[in-house]
């Protein structure tokens, strides 16, 4: 379940408080056997899980570093980490002219 929640966190990074307090992980951990009587923070501690908000922030930091490396804002050779391709098509579709 966790990879499914995290895979889109880079794309969907909420800015409204109601969206940041996403209930998915909260509900999932509450349904685990023997964990329903604990608070959300206690469940996270017992399960050794960071909150979804913390993980989204980690992904954001990773994206910022990638941007800085690709655009030469820090002294790391991007060729050592990334292969930039000049695509002529995207996902099987030819480019629009």
C-alpha positions as CSV (number, residue, x, y, z in Angstrom):
1,X,0.0,0.0,0.0
2,X,2.8,2.4,0.9
3,X,4.4,2.5,-2.6
4,X,1.0,3.2,-4.1
5,X,0.6,6.2,-1.7
6,X,4.1,7.5,-2.4
7,X,4.3,7.1,-6.2
8,X,2.1,10.0,-6.9
9,X,3.2,12.2,-4.0
10,X,5.6,14.0,-6.3
11,X,2.8,15.0,-8.6
12,X,0.1,15.5,-6.0
13,X,1.7,17.7,-3.4
14,X,-1.2,19.3,-1.6
15,X,-1.1,22.8,-0.2
16,X,-4.5,22.9,1.6
17,X,-4.5,21.8,5.2
18,X,-7.4,19.4,4.7
19,X,-5.5,17.6,1.9
20,X,-2.2,17.5,3.8
21,X,-4.1,15.7,6.6
22,X,-4.7,12.9,4.2
23,X,-6.8,10.2,5.9
24,X,-5.6,7.2,3.8
25,X,-2.7,6.2,6.0
26,X,-4.6,7.1,9.1
27,X,-7.5,4.8,8.2
28,X,-5.2,2.0,7.0
29,X,-3.1,1.9,10.2
30,X,-6.2,2.1,12.4
31,X,-7.6,-1.1,10.7
32,X,-4.5,-3.1,11.6
33,X,-5.1,-5.7,14.3
34,X,-4.3,-4.5,17.8
35,X,-3.7,-0.9,16.6
36,X,-7.2,0.6,16.7
37,X,-6.9,1.9,20.3
38,X,-3.8,4.0,19.6
39,X,-3.7,7.5,18.3
40,X,-2.4,8.1,14.8
41,X,1.0,9.3,16.0
42,X,1.3,6.4,18.4
43,X,0.5,4.0,15.5
44,X,3.2,5.7,13.3
45,X,5.7,5.3,16.1
46,X,4.8,1.7,16.8
47,X,4.9,0.8,13.1
48,X,8.1,2.8,12.5
49,X,6.5,4.9,9.8
50,X,6.9,8.6,9.0
51,X,3.7,10.5,8.2
52,X,2.7,11.0,4.5
53,X,3.4,14.7,4.9
54,X,7.0,14.0,6.0
55,X,7.5,11.6,3.0
56,X,6.1,14.2,0.6
57,X,8.6,16.7,1.9
58,X,11.4,14.3,1.4
59,X,10.3,13.7,-2.3
60,X,10.2,17.5,-2.8
61,X,13.7,17.8,-1.5
62,X,14.8,15.1,-3.9
63,X,13.2,17.0,-6.8
64,X,14.9,20.2,-5.8
65,X,18.3,18.5,-5.8
66,X,17.6,16.9,-9.3
67,X,16.7,20.4,-10.6
68,X,19.9,21.9,-9.2
69,X,22.0,19.1,-10.6
70,X,20.4,19.2,-14.1
71,X,20.6,22.9,-14.4
72,X,24.2,23.2,-13.1
73,X,23.3,25.1,-9.9
74,X,25.6,22.9,-7.9
75,X,29.0,21.4,-8.9
76,X,28.0,17.8,-9.6
77,X,28.3,16.5,-13.2
78,X,24.7,15.6,-14.2
79,X,26.1,13.1,-16.8
80,X,27.3,10.9,-13.9
81,X,23.7,10.6,-12.6
82,X,21.3,11.2,-15.5
83,X,21.0,10.4,-19.2
84,X,19.2,13.2,-21.0
85,X,17.5,12.0,-24.2
86,X,16.3,14.1,-27.1
87,X,13.0,12.3,-27.5
88,X,11.3,12.3,-30.9
89,X,8.1,10.7,-29.5
90,X,6.5,10.4,-26.1
91,X,4.8,7.2,-24.9
92,X,4.4,5.9,-28.4
93,X,2.8,9.1,-29.8
94,X,4.6,11.2,-32.4
95,X,5.4,14.8,-31.5
96,X,2.9,17.5,-32.4
97,X,4.2,19.8,-35.1
